[in-house]
Amino acid sequence: MNARLHTCTQRGATLVELVMVIVILSVASVALMDQFVNASKSYQIDEQVQTATQLAQECAEHILATRRTQDYDTAIASNCDALPVVAGYATNVAPTACATSPPCTEITVTVTQGVTTRASVVFMLGDY
């Protein structure tokens, strides 16, 4: 009798292989999702810094415009209270007399959000 030998060829994947693929994909997806969460937080911080920078520049422009339209002493005393308030942000203006030139003031405009300083602008204002 001729006995036919049946050869087994493997077709498809075993259950163990499928479980291993699922585990590997799960670990990889957790790492990717963590990156998406970090990107979202970074985007929010960047947006807050951009808003604070715009507010600081707006305040500096307001002080410079006050100097052009009124006088030096009024500009130094300006604290940007006339500008619109953006919720969550506080603007602080700190004038300091220049050490080298008496008719000069260094003005620092700082914008904070809560207790975090988000932006700062420093410029010189001269009395000419």
Buried (B, 14 or more C-beta within 10 A) or exposed (E): EEEEEEEEEEEEEEEEEEEEEEEEEEEEEEEEEEEEEEEEEEEEEEEBBEBBBBBBBBBBBBBBEBBEEEEBEEBBEBBBEEBEEBEEBEBBBEBEEEEEEEEBBBBBBBBBBEEEEBBBBEEEBEBE
